[in-house]
């Protein structure tokens, strides 16, 4: 894939995320008002699996407008968030200042992050809807390893790649396997507000679970666990339904497929 094509894909996707900031900050899904009143945006999975972050330095890759980043800060982490959206980083900095929650936010494409940040961190963290925007997971793994201190922890909780195979009706459509050429999507509405009068074009890449694991192995990270979950934390697809436990599952109860996964790994030296 040539650099001009990649630049076009990144520019289109950054335009999307700049536009999403004004929608997401008003959405019920993000509940920014609740966050401002003290509510954490973190879910039980990442809280349980990552554990105590007090006094630890934490780098949040693809942090959007920083609610999760600042939620970790409220638990005692010394946080830095990186995102390629100028609008998202501007809002994150505003939230940090207005709520008096310490946090540093840097606007950068993740692939350029080593040019704008030189420190090492106890924890590198990323979550929920991040990998489909990345064409090169091997480089992603190297970036994670670069920013981790010796014996540092990498943690990801993310939507399972199998989910990308489903169309809007919940039927299998896309291939499971990665292609260098991204899938082009065009439509209206957003995952946080399907009724929003927002027209968008996106370019997204599919990565298998093997792609994800192998990118970390190639970066010489030691995987402590890989977990798969049959539910989603969010009502972000039209084919999901909420059940009695408050979580979201495929409406077709005959389909028993993983909806999310998590990985915790360490950089051992």
Buried (B, 14 or more C-beta within 10 A) or exposed (E): EEEEBBEEBBEBBBBBBBBBBEBBBEBEEBEBEEBEEEEBBBBEBBBEBBEEBEEBBBBBBBBBBBBBBBBBBBBEBBBBBBBBBEBBBBBBBEBBEEBEBEBBBBBBBBBEBEEEBEEBBBBBBBBBBBBBBBBBBEBBBBBBBBBBBEEBBBBBBBBBBBBBBBEEEBEEEEEEEBEEEBBEEEEEBBBBBBEBEBEBEBBBBBBBBEBBBBBBEEBEBEEEEBEEBBBBBBBBBEBBEEEEEEBBBBEEEEBEBBBBBBBBBBBEE
